[in-house]
């Protein structure tokens, strides 16, 4: 069988059809390398081809998470089987239970572990606190049971490789680094229009309350772009005194994200020290660097080790509002140093921390499946 003739179906039950990692990075990269790529998702967008990737939506709107885990996954499995692919690439934990069904079709199976699920459970606000230990324990058992039958597992960092290798020895890391093409027009950050910026999910666990309180101390404008974890948390944040200094942008597309970053003086990544965050490599960290921004980030040992030789981050205690406010003020006042640190971060992304380098690893991994 010729590798270029392989029919590959990427499957997601939880992500949008234009997800950055799934579509813009992995699917587009594979299509560019002459693979026959289909993206099967649970949404409405269907029967369209974008950047040589065929997109099929099953339009299965789940009423709740449990409905998605069962009804949506079952419908996706039926559609996936009908596509008769050579390789199925799964992107959500709830999809691993369909691995045996897909294996019966003689296909190769890849599971893409975007996160450390057992540890990520601690940050899920919808799971009752008393049930979180049980859910974490069961998730470990389920992952080991199903993933041992996959032909390969892809994770997003080297720490997760060690975790998932316990279930499957053919596990590699393909880091979720930025696409360089999204960060071409970089402006001089000594003359920025706005102050600090945070782009991503707006959650208590991601330090949004601390950021708003820091804005009150500095009385400086901070841009928040993303969706709040709940309506109640949004209303809670609006009652904080620092909210008057917040420029809330809601969800932004990729072009809008690049524009917001180009106008900011620094990027914020104030995650709380949950186990899953302590071992993560958040894409926002590297997108800030790609945009030439100095970064204010939580002082996690893994992050500090990862960037130990790159002077581009001011590390802070994520629970210390005064530290966060001081760091923001430092970059706003010392624009020359901010520019230098931003340039250091961008240089590191151009040389190492970029998707173009990870794409080569992805293509090689696919080739090894049939060697």
C-alpha positions, 0 to 999 in steps of 0.5 A, a space after each residue: 500500500 502506498 502511504 500517499 493513498 491512505 484514507 485518514 479520518 480525524 474524529 472529534 465529538 467535542 471540538 469545533 470543525 476548525 479547531 486549531 490543533 485538529 484542523 489547522 495543524 494536523 489535518 491541513 499538514 497531512 493533506 499538504 503531504 498528499 494524504 486523503 484527509 476527512 474531518 468527522 465532527 459532531 457539528 452542523 458544518 458538512 460536505 465542504 472541503 477546506 484546504 484539501 480537508 473534507 469536513 463531515 458533520 453529523 449534526 448531533 447536538 447533545 443536550 448535556 455532557 452525558 448525552 455527548 458521551 453516549 448518543 453523540 459518540 455512538 452516531 459518530 462511530 456509525 458514520 466513521 465505520 461507513 467511511 471505511 478509513 485506513 486510519 482513524 485519528 481520535 481526539 476526545 477521551 470519550 471516543 476511546 471506547 469505539 476503538 474496538 469497533 474501528 479495529 474490527 474494520 482492519 484500520 489503524 487507530 491513533 488516540 490524540 491525548 490533548 491533556 492528562 485526563 485523570 489530573 484534568 478532572 480536578 479542574 472540571 467545575 461540573 463534576 461534584 468535588 466528592 466524585 472527582 477522585 472516583 472519576 480520576 481513578 476510573 479514567 485511568 483504568 479506562 485509558 489503560 484498557 482501551 489505549 493498549 489496543 491503539 496502534 499509536 498515541 500522540 500527546 502534547 508534551 514529554 511528561 504526558 508521553 511517560 504517562 500514556 506509555 504505561 498504556 501503549 509503548 508507541 507514544 510520542 509527543 507532538 507539541 501544540 506549538 504556534 503556526 508561524 504564518 499566523 504571526 508574521 506582522 509583528 509590531 514594535 511593542 514599545 508603543 502599544 495601544 493596550 496593556 496586558 492581554 489574556 486570550 483563552 477560556 475565562 475560568 477561576 482556575 485560570 486566574 481571571 479573578 486575580 487578573 481583574 483584581 490586579 487591574 484594580 491595583 494598577 488602574 490599567 487596561 487589561 484585555 480579556 478575550 474568550 468565553 466565561 466558564 459559566 454565566 454565574 462566573 461572568 456576573 461575579 467578575 463584573 461585580 469586582 472593582 477591577 472590572 471597570 479596567 477590563 476590555 472584554 472581547 468575548 470569543 475571537 477568531 484567529 485573525 482577531 487574536 493576532 490583532 489583539 496580541 499585536 496591540 498588547 504590551 504583555 501576555 498573561 498566563 496566570 493558571 492556578 497550580 492544579 496538577 494538570 496545569 503544572 505539567 502542561 505546555 499551554 499554547 497561549 504561552 508560545 503564541 504570546 512569544 510568537 507575537 513578540 510579547 513578554 509574558 507574565 506566567 505562573 511560577 510552575 517548575 516545569 514551565 521554568 525548566 522548559 524556558 530556563 535559558 530564554 529571558 522572556 517570562 516574568 514568573 509570579 505566584 498565581 495567587 499573589 495579586 500584588 505580584 501580578 500587578 507589579 509585573 504588569 506595571 513593570 512591562 508598561 513602564 520599562 518598555 525597552 526591557 519588555 521589547 527585549 524580552 519579547 524579542 527573546 521569546 519570538 526568536 525561540 519560537 522561530 528557531 524551535 517552538 513552532 508547528 512547522 517543526 512538529 509537522 515533520 514529526 507527525 508525518 514520520 509517525 504516520 509513516 511508521 504505522 505501516 512499516 
